[in-house]
Amino acid sequence: MKIENKLSLLGITSKYGNNSSREVEKVEQTIGLTLPDEYKEFLHTFGTKF
């Protein structure tokens, strides 16, 4: 199930800004971990700017 569908089931449908792939990569490099794909998709679609 796509993240948009899961969030819609929770009543979350607004987009509050997104993060570019490069911004997400910077976070991963900073924390030294790879974020789960589903969370990265959330950041790209619904996440607020870092």
C-alpha positions as CSV (number, residue, x, y, z in Angstrom):
1,M,0.0,0.0,0.0
2,K,1.3,3.4,-0.9
3,I,2.1,5.9,1.8
4,E,-0.5,8.3,0.5
5,N,-3.2,5.7,1.0
6,K,-2.0,4.8,4.5
7,L,-1.9,8.5,5.5
8,S,-5.3,9.1,3.9
9,L,-6.8,6.3,6.1
10,L,-5.5,8.3,9.1
11,G,-7.1,11.5,7.8
12,I,-3.7,13.0,6.7
13,T,-4.1,14.5,3.2
14,S,-2.4,17.8,3.3
15,K,1.1,18.4,1.9
16,Y,3.2,20.7,4.0
17,G,6.2,21.0,1.8
18,N,8.7,18.4,0.7
19,N,12.3,17.5,0.8
20,S,14.5,16.9,-2.3
21,S,16.4,13.6,-2.7
22,R,19.6,15.5,-2.0
23,E,18.3,16.9,1.3
24,V,17.3,13.4,2.4
25,E,20.7,12.0,1.4
26,K,22.4,14.8,3.5
27,V,20.3,13.7,6.5
28,E,21.3,10.1,6.0
29,Q,25.0,11.1,5.7
30,T,24.8,13.2,8.8
31,I,23.2,10.5,11.0
32,G,25.2,7.7,9.4
33,L,22.1,5.6,8.6
34,T,19.9,4.8,5.6
35,L,16.3,5.8,6.1
36,P,13.6,3.3,5.2
37,D,12.3,3.8,1.7
38,E,8.7,4.3,3.0
39,Y,10.0,7.1,5.3
40,K,11.9,8.7,2.5
41,E,8.8,8.6,0.4
42,F,6.9,10.3,3.2
43,L,9.6,13.1,3.4
44,H,9.4,13.6,-0.3
45,T,5.6,13.8,-0.3
46,F,4.4,15.1,3.1
47,G,7.5,16.1,5.0
48,T,8.3,19.6,6.0
49,K,11.6,21.2,5.0
50,F,14.6,20.3,7.2
